[in-house]
Structure formats: C-alpha cells, structure tokens
Amino acid sequence: MRFPDQLTVVASDRRTGAPVANVALLLRLFAARKNDYGVGPLISDEKGEAVFARVECEFAIRRSKEMFLMDYHDNLEDCRPFIEINLHPAELVERMIQQYRDAPTFWGPGFRDPERLFAALQGVKNVEYESASIKLSEEQVLSNPRIELLLTKVHEAPGS
C-alpha cells in the first residue's frame, strides 16, 4: 500500500454539511496475510478533521506486531491497496477505555500518548451518530488525501 504522508479525514454532518467535532475515527489497513491493522482512533477537531500520518500508520503496525507476535505479519507496503475509514463504534470505544483501565501497562504502549487519548475518548460523541464508513482505493487516497466521512445523527428522520 502506498500511503500519503498525511491523510485528512473530515467528519461532516450529512444533513447540514457542518463539521463534526469530537468523534473518534479509525483507519483500517488490510493486510495481505494474517490480521488487518487499526490505526487510531483519532478524535476530530473543531473543523471535523483527523489527520492520519503515514508515520503513525507505521507506528501502529510496528506496535501491533510487537504486542501480538503471532497475529501480525505485514508492513504498510505489504498491505492491500485499499483502506477503510470508520466512525469508531461507541461500544468499541467503551471497550477500549475499559481495557486500558484494566491493563494500562499492556494497552498503553500501543499509543503515543495513551493518558491523553483515553481521557479524550471518554468525551467523544460517537454514540450520537449512526455507524459510518468509507472504503477507498490506494489511487483515490493518493490523488486526494482529504476525505469526507458523512455522519448521520441517530434517530434523525431522512430528509428532515
């Protein structure tokens, strides 16, 4: 997988087009062998933006391989030529927070600043939005490293 130096994901409200701040987004890299990689979650800023840097993808892959020796094999270049961006499901955010609370010395090293990340994850608004994801080819990502992920509020009637 050829990955840009940075991939900016903009979370936007599907109905209004307004940026959605404070939601956790996850980038999925598809391994050619063994298990896929999750990068993040990253939390969108006031402009709805979360920036996935190539160096962070490489860090996440390296840490996954170190933490779970038998489960991961590929490097970024070995991954299949497409990615997926997801609104991280609220229940998985909660599970991550609980795992970190239960075993911070195990789960913490998977992130550059785990204390800050897990404190911020406690306030994300993912529960307010329906599941959302977008799958993109390597060519799409390289030609436009700024991607919009449209989010729909839970219980919002279509066309309202």
Protein Blocks (a to p, Z undefined) as FASTA:
>chain_A
ZZdfbdcdddddfklopacehiacddddddfbhjdddedjddddfkopacddfklmmmmm
mmmmmmmmmlpmbdfklpccbdddddddfklmmmmmmmmmmmmmlmmmmpfblmlmmmmm
mmpcklmpccddddddfklmmmmccdcdddddehiaehZZ
